[in-house]
């Protein structure tokens, strides 16, 4: 019988490390930014990615970014709905402006922290 050390082993699938989790967070930030131009559907895709991949980033520094992105989506959605409902009262336009600025701030702050390799 041949010595098992003489045969090269087949490489298995590469483990998904922090770089792939970081790249996924970058994709979600981009999807969130695109939601301003594409009617919000990309923001929905982004939050679905966050929920599906949350276990993969559990206990890493990227997990905080996923939580940040999820919170940004849900709070943004809530205030957008409130703004749309109240637009006939004029106040809704200010609500929509305010939530737009807030969401842009969160996307930029999160993306900059991610670029620096920091948890948010």
Backbone bond lengths (Angstrom), bond angles and torsions (degrees), N, CA, C in turn:
res aa  C-N    CA-C-N  psi(-1)  N-CA   C-N-CA  omega(-1)  CA-C   N-CA-C  phi
1 X - - - 1.443 - - 1.524 109.42 -
2 X 1.309 115.82 138.11 1.458 121.14 -177.20 1.521 110.62 -75.49
3 X 1.293 114.25 150.75 1.462 121.46 177.30 1.533 108.90 -71.38
4 X 1.342 119.83 125.90 1.458 121.31 -176.45 1.526 113.12 -63.57
5 X 1.315 117.94 -18.55 1.455 120.03 -179.19 1.527 112.39 -77.53
6 X 1.339 117.60 -14.04 1.459 119.70 -178.89 1.520 111.93 -83.11
7 X 1.325 117.46 -17.51 1.457 120.54 179.39 1.525 109.68 -96.65
8 X 1.317 116.25 130.59 1.470 116.89 177.44 1.520 110.08 -68.73
9 X 1.297 114.87 141.21 1.454 119.07 -179.97 1.521 109.84 -84.35
10 X 1.318 114.76 146.43 1.457 120.40 176.05 1.519 108.60 -70.06
11 X 1.302 115.99 131.27 1.461 116.34 178.08 1.525 110.09 -70.14
12 X 1.320 115.57 137.29 1.462 121.12 177.30 1.514 109.32 -85.30
13 X 1.301 115.56 -178.89 1.457 117.90 177.46 1.519 109.83 -64.18
14 X 1.314 115.06 141.09 1.459 119.80 -179.08 1.525 109.44 -68.40
15 X 1.324 116.87 134.20 1.457 118.36 178.24 1.522 110.30 -66.66
16 X 1.313 115.31 142.50 1.461 119.80 179.23 1.517 107.44 -81.24
17 X 1.304 115.80 116.99 1.450 120.64 -176.80 1.505 112.54 -103.86
18 X 1.311 115.42 -166.71 1.458 120.65 -177.92 1.529 112.69 -62.96
19 X 1.340 117.83 -28.58 1.459 119.36 -179.72 1.526 111.12 -65.59
20 X 1.320 117.44 -40.83 1.461 119.09 179.67 1.521 110.66 -70.01
21 X 1.328 117.61 -35.10 1.467 120.81 176.77 1.523 109.73 -66.63
22 X 1.309 116.38 -41.12 1.468 120.63 178.15 1.522 109.89 -62.84
23 X 1.324 116.90 -44.10 1.467 120.71 179.15 1.523 111.35 -61.75
24 X 1.313 116.45 -37.53 1.457 120.66 178.15 1.532 110.70 -65.26
25 X 1.318 116.73 -40.05 1.468 120.30 177.03 1.530 110.34 -64.62
26 X 1.330 117.49 -37.38 1.469 120.79 176.17 1.523 109.75 -61.23
27 X 1.328 116.61 -44.85 1.466 120.81 179.53 1.522 110.58 -59.32
28 X 1.323 117.36 -42.56 1.463 120.35 -178.91 1.526 110.77 -67.01
29 X 1.331 118.37 -40.28 1.472 119.56 175.97 1.536 110.51 -60.29
30 X 1.319 116.60 -40.56 1.472 120.35 178.15 1.527 110.09 -64.82
31 X 1.327 117.05 -43.56 1.467 120.16 178.28 1.521 111.42 -61.92
32 X 1.332 116.53 -39.40 1.463 119.50 177.74 1.530 110.64 -64.28
33 X 1.308 117.60 -41.37 1.464 120.24 178.89 1.530 111.09 -65.67
34 X 1.322 116.86 -40.31 1.466 120.79 179.82 1.525 112.34 -66.39
35 X 1.324 116.64 -21.71 1.462 119.32 -177.90 1.529 112.25 -62.49
36 X 1.315 117.76 -23.09 1.466 120.97 176.38 1.532 111.04 -66.93
37 X 1.312 116.23 -28.82 1.461 120.70 -175.66 1.528 113.25 -101.50
38 X 1.334 116.84 -17.68 1.462 120.41 -174.20 1.528 112.76 -118.44
39 X 1.299 116.59 25.72 1.451 120.50 173.59 1.513 116.59 74.21
40 X 1.302 118.39 16.51 1.455 121.05 175.22 1.515 115.79 90.21
41 X 1.317 118.78 -10.42 1.464 120.80 -176.39 1.532 111.40 -64.54
42 X 1.325 117.17 -34.90 1.467 119.11 179.52 1.531 110.79 -70.35
43 X 1.333 117.27 -30.42 1.460 119.97 174.48 1.514 111.25 -64.15
44 X 1.326 116.19 -38.94 1.464 121.19 176.64 1.533 110.57 -64.47
45 X 1.317 116.81 -43.59 1.468 120.76 177.18 1.535 109.72 -60.26
46 X 1.321 116.31 -42.19 1.464 120.61 179.66 1.517 113.10 -60.92
47 X 1.335 116.79 -44.97 1.468 118.98 -178.72 1.527 110.78 -69.63
48 X 1.313 117.61 -31.27 1.467 119.83 175.01 1.528 109.86 -64.54
49 X 1.332 116.32 -42.77 1.467 120.01 175.92 1.526 110.00 -58.76
50 X 1.340 116.85 -43.97 1.468 120.31 178.61 1.520 111.73 -56.22
51 X 1.318 116.72 -47.93 1.464 119.76 -177.83 1.528 111.89 -68.52
52 X 1.322 117.42 -40.29 1.466 120.53 -178.04 1.531 111.29 -67.76
53 X 1.309 117.55 -37.91 1.466 121.48 -174.79 1.527 114.05 -98.44
54 X 1.327 118.13 5.54 1.468 120.74 -176.85 1.530 112.41 -57.11
55 X 1.324 117.74 -40.73 1.469 120.20 -179.99 1.525 111.83 -63.27
56 X 1.328 117.02 -32.14 1.469 120.45 -179.99 1.521 112.49 -68.26
57 X 1.320 117.42 -25.68 1.471 120.39 -177.33 1.522 112.22 -106.19
58 X 1.335 116.57 2.48 1.459 120.96 -178.55 1.524 110.32 -54.78
59 X 1.313 117.33 135.16 1.472 125.37 178.48 1.530 113.28 64.85
60 X 1.330 116.92 26.71 1.462 120.50 171.86 1.522 107.60 -119.50
61 X 1.303 116.53 168.17 1.462 119.94 179.63 1.524 111.47 -67.92
62 X 1.327 117.38 -20.45 1.461 121.61 179.75 1.537 110.90 -74.85
63 X 1.318 117.51 -22.01 1.464 120.29 179.43 1.522 111.38 -56.86
64 X 1.320 117.84 -38.55 1.470 121.22 178.92 1.530 110.70 -62.54
65 X 1.325 117.13 -35.79 1.464 120.09 177.67 1.530 110.51 -67.07
66 X 1.326 116.58 -40.98 1.460 119.62 178.05 1.525 110.34 -61.40
67 X 1.339 116.80 -43.84 1.464 120.47 177.98 1.531 110.65 -62.75
68 X 1.313 116.84 -41.22 1.469 123.14 178.47 1.535 109.78 -60.67
69 X 1.326 115.98 -44.96 1.460 120.92 -179.13 1.530 111.36 -66.73
70 X 1.309 117.50 -41.62 1.466 121.28 178.44 1.523 109.97 -63.27
71 X 1.318 116.67 -46.13 1.465 120.62 -179.87 1.529 110.72 -63.56
72 X 1.325 116.63 -40.05 1.462 120.55 177.74 1.524 110.53 -60.17
73 X 1.331 116.98 -44.40 1.456 120.86 -179.43 1.522 111.55 -61.54
74 X 1.339 117.62 -52.66 1.459 120.21 -173.17 1.526 112.63 -68.85
75 X 1.321 117.49 -41.84 1.468 119.48 177.79 1.524 109.82 -67.36
76 X 1.330 116.56 -40.42 1.460 120.27 176.76 1.518 112.22 -61.04
77 X 1.337 116.82 -42.34 1.462 120.99 178.52 1.532 111.02 -64.15
78 X 1.319 116.65 -46.08 1.461 120.79 -179.88 1.527 111.40 -57.04
79 X 1.336 116.71 -50.78 1.463 119.90 -176.89 1.520 112.01 -72.92
80 X 1.319 117.70 -27.05 1.467 119.83 174.40 1.522 110.21 -66.34
81 X 1.331 116.85 -43.56 1.464 120.30 177.60 1.529 110.14 -62.75
82 X 1.321 116.78 -44.53 1.472 120.18 177.55 1.526 110.21 -60.14
83 X 1.324 116.96 -42.46 1.461 121.05 179.36 1.516 112.18 -63.66
84 X 1.321 117.02 -42.64 1.476 120.52 -179.85 1.527 110.59 -65.62
85 X 1.325 116.03 -42.93 1.459 119.87 -179.13 1.534 111.18 -64.54
86 X 1.313 116.86 -33.56 1.466 119.70 -176.04 1.532 113.79 -96.84
87 X 1.325 118.35 6.54 1.473 118.76 178.07 1.522 113.58 -60.11
88 X 1.334 120.29 -33.73 1.472 117.55 176.50 1.532 112.37 -63.06
89 X 1.309 117.58 -21.56 1.462 121.47 179.02 1.531 112.12 -91.21
90 X 1.300 117.43 10.19 1.465 125.46 -179.21 1.527 112.39 70.16
91 X 1.310 118.71 -37.06 1.467 121.12 -179.17 1.525 111.38 -59.83
92 X 1.339 116.88 -28.88 1.456 121.00 -179.19 1.514 113.33 -59.17
93 X 1.327 116.73 -33.63 1.467 119.82 178.23 1.521 111.07 -64.40
94 X 1.333 116.45 -36.97 1.469 120.31 177.55 1.521 110.93 -71.64
95 X 1.322 115.63 -36.52 1.473 119.91 176.16 1.524 109.50 -62.82
96 X 1.331 117.47 -45.51 1.469 121.11 179.55 1.527 111.96 -63.98
97 X 1.313 116.47 -40.00 1.467 119.69 176.64 1.524 110.60 -63.16
98 X 1.333 115.19 -46.57 1.464 119.69 -178.91 1.515 112.73 -62.70
99 X 1.313 117.50 -44.23 1.463 119.53 -178.48 1.526 110.76 -70.06
100 X 1.315 117.32 -32.09 1.470 119.90 176.40 1.525 110.49 -63.42
101 X 1.324 116.29 -45.73 1.470 120.42 178.72 1.523 110.10 -62.56
102 X 1.338 116.84 -42.15 1.460 121.51 -178.42 1.533 110.90 -64.09
103 X 1.324 117.62 -43.82 1.471 121.16 -179.81 1.528 110.29 -66.03
104 X 1.332 117.12 -42.31 1.472 119.85 177.82 1.524 109.96 -60.93
105 X 1.321 116.93 -43.74 1.464 121.39 177.56 1.529 110.90 -57.14
106 X 1.331 117.06 -45.92 1.467 120.24 -177.91 1.523 112.17 -67.74
107 X 1.318 116.96 -36.88 1.465 119.77 177.47 1.526 110.04 -65.25
108 X 1.325 116.78 -47.05 1.468 120.86 -178.58 1.521 110.92 -65.56
109 X 1.332 117.19 -47.17 1.469 119.97 -179.41 1.527 110.97 -61.03
110 X 1.324 116.99 -44.59 1.454 120.67 179.80 1.521 112.44 -65.14
111 X 1.331 116.62 -43.80 1.462 120.37 -179.17 1.533 111.07 -64.86
112 X 1.329 117.11 -39.23 1.463 119.88 178.36 1.525 111.41 -66.39
113 X 1.328 116.96 -41.35 1.472 119.69 177.27 1.524 110.26 -64.62
114 X 1.313 117.18 -42.04 1.463 120.99 178.27 1.526 110.60 -61.76
115 X 1.318 116.62 -42.58 1.464 120.85 178.55 1.519 111.46 -61.26
116 X 1.331 117.24 -33.77 1.472 121.56 178.80 1.515 112.57 -83.26
117 X 1.332 116.78 -2.58 1.463 120.09 179.61 1.515 113.13 76.36
118 X 1.337 116.67 25.91 1.459 121.08 -177.77 1.508 110.49 -110.37
119 X 1.319 115.42 146.74 1.468 119.99 170.51 1.521 107.38 -73.59
120 X 1.302 115.93 153.12 1.460 119.13 -178.12 1.515 110.70 -98.46
